[in-house]
Amino acid sequence: MSRTAPEIEPKSAETITFGGFAFLTKSRELRTVEGKAVNLRSQTAEVLSLLVSRPGEIVSKDALMQAVWPDTFVTDDSLTQCIADIRRALGDDRHVIVETLPKRGYRLNADPSGAAGSTTIAGVGPSQVRSPRRSFVLGALVLVAAAIGAYYGADIWRAAPVRSSDMPRIAILAFDDFSTGGDKGYLSDAVAEGIITELARSKTYAVIARNSSFRYRDQPVDARQIGDELGVDYLLEGSQQKIGDWLKVTAQLLNAHDGSHVWANTYNREIGDLFVVQEEIIRTLADRVGRRIERPLPRSDAAQVSALRYVQMGFAETDKDFSAAGNELLREFSLKAIEADPNSQYGYIGLAFTYRNDAVFWHKLENNPDEALKRAAEYADKAILLAPDDANAHYARAKIHTEAGEIEQAIARYDQAIALNPSASNILDGSAAPLIFAGRIDEAIDRIKQAMGIDPFHPSWFHWDMGWALYEKNDCGAALTAMRKMSRITSGAHRMLAGIYACLGNQREAKEALAVFLKDSPGDSISKQRRQWEKMYTAPGSLDRWLEHVRFAGLPE
């Protein structure tokens, strides 16, 4: 239960009307004037409840954060997302109803023209409706969000991230791709992703996670709207076009507060110079926002670019379909990446993930998970040797340490990967796994919440991990709720779903979920599960509880 900050003690009213809507304060329910309920997430409803309790008054961001997330560290992205949800529900595209006040907070403008007046809201008596006191003009459209500091080193990262209004906050949008043929759509992401990773390493920037900034792909750029929704000060947008052996890259930096141009440039280079162009964009961007990043230029050639393109194509397949078939496609593309450039890390990272996935989910390699995991470790180590500063290489190795039962090594490796790329929400989310195996469930849940906080539009599998953590906390009702938030429960996730249903005593649903998983892993059994997990689960009783539940779901001995 969230505590109420002293600043936002609600005033008594059962229903408050604004902008053609009514908010029922006791049930925290938003309705249209016709009485139709408008669905809101619970945290979004909490934020709206606090705003409507003080219509026409500025409620500070800190007060809202304290009231809605009192005992949990989340970044300002969580609040920004709630505000964006409220505006979408109200159709408040111009931010007239919920107004942002620069460096001060938010204000709900109770517009008399939107009040019910003499009309009774369906299901609400006239005596219960509180009329708005006054209307207010639209203020500035600026939110300077506080930020997670991009720190170097695990010990620094473990400390509470610094929130500073002086730290520029940047979103790198997906670059448009004007190429044709098989290259379309992949090299453009490589440029933008490289910029995200490099900028995230600096202590002078806070960079929004890729998943959230890429959400605006193929949409017209409204700098102020995107800036407000993501809570950033700057946007970098651009495009790339491959013409024969040449690559043309354009980039422009926008002020997210007013949409003005800060800087723009065009680069025409041979295709092998992709990473050099990327580094030049980073350095120029750094200069324009008042900081400089000094790093040696990376190696760059056409073969390296091809390797990156192939492995990105492979991961795109597993993102679409996390199944045995999707994993095989990732393996095929990873082998092509190694063939294109055996001296770059990309293909080895891809193979490390495929063999790790086999060991944990699909039990390939002649049904020998230990051999698959050994192969995964060899490829991850090769990637780290080739690129010791690549966060994804360390991410892959951290996962393999986890599956091998090397829990403390896994935690340390995750911290190293996070230090290399603090904006990688997937790595932060993944770091919850070894904590769960060690029985440090609350820490794991905090990690997942932090990942969700820096990535407002996080991928669906974050809910899978939250479901697992809540299952281990023995809060299986909440675990099921988390799993149901996935846009699609993939084949691999059905094993977790089966365990959760078993925990709830729902045997029919548990058997149905396990049957979906076993289609891709037909040889699984209790004995295999015990061998697979006994070296990982160090928390007393956790493994026995899991085996009891999958046995209840119908897994053979």
Helices and strands as residue ranges (DSSP letters): G 6-8, E 15-18, E 21-24, E 29-32, E 37-38, H 42-52, E 58-59, H 61-68, H 76-90, E 98-101, E 105-108, G 112-114, G 126-128, E 129-130, H 154-158, E 169-172, E 176-177, G 181-183, H 187-200, E 206-207, H 210-213, G 214-216, H 223-230, E 234-243, E 246-255, E 261-270, G 271-273, H 274-288, H 302-320, H 324-340, H 346-357, I 358-362, H 364-367, H 369-386, H 391-403, H 407-420, H 425-430, H 432-437, H 441-454, H 461-472, H 476-483, H 494-503, H 507-518, H 526-533, H 542-552
